Amino acid sequence: MYLTGEKKQEIFAKHGKGKADTGSVEGQIALFTYRIAHLTEHLKKNRKDFGTQRALIKLVGKRRDQLDYLKAKDIERYRAIVKELGLRR
């Protein structure tokens, strides 16, 4: 399994407000980014896997919604997470 509990805790500890705070916007965006990267690599090898392709598109949309929410709420936090994760925005 590519996403273990320990990996999730590591992501939330690094990008969220703490490893127990799984609901922070920054933590959710970082988790979505990790999952998107994993699915992208999978699709490079298995280009006809349309179920995974659909899941990837849905994840990208969820991340986009979270980023839009953060941008409207606090532009500085938005800029920090985009820079930290290296997103093209």
N, C-alpha and C positions, 0 to 999 in steps of 0.2 A: 504494500500500500504506500502510495507516495505522500499522503498527508496524514501523519500520525498525530496523536494528541500532543506529543512533545514538540513537534514542528509548529503546531498551531500556537502553543504557549510561547514559543520562541518568537513567532511573528508578532503576537500581541504584545509581548514584553518589549520588543524593539520599536514597534510603530504605534502602539496604543498607549494608554495611560498606566498600564501595568498588565501582568500576564493574566490576572483574574478579570480584567475589564475587556470582555469580548464584544461589547456593544459600541465601542467608540468608532466614529466614522473613519478615522485614520487606520485603525486596526482592520476594519472591514475592507477598506480599499486595498490595504496591503495583502490581505488574504485572497481577495479576488484577483489581484495581480499575480500572486504566486500560482493560483489555479489556472489562470489564463496562460501563463508561460508553460505550464505543464501540458495543457491541452493543445497548445500550439505545436509543441515538440511532437506530441502524439500524431497530430494531423499531418505533419511533414512526412512521417513514415507511412501513415495509413490515410491516404488522401480521399478514399471513398467511404470513410466512416462518417456517414451523414448524421447519425445520432450525436456523435461527439461534436460535429460541426455546429449543430443546432444549440447544444449546451454551451459551446464557446460563445456564440453570438448572444445568447441570453446573459451570460456572465459579463460580457463586455457592456451590455446595456445596463445591468445592475450597477457596475462600477461607474458608468457614466452618470447615472442618477445620483449616486453617492457623491461624486465629484461636483455635480451641479448644486446639490444641497449644501455642501461644504463651502463652495464658492459664494453662495448667497448668504450664508451665515457668518463666515469669517474668512476673508480673502487671504490673510496672512497664513493661516493654517493650511489653506488650499495650496498656496504657493510652496509652502514647506514640504507638503507630502508629494506634490508633483515633482519637485526637485529631488527629493530623497529617493523616490522610486524610479526616477528617470523616465517619466511618462512624456509623451509628445503632446503637449498642450500649449 
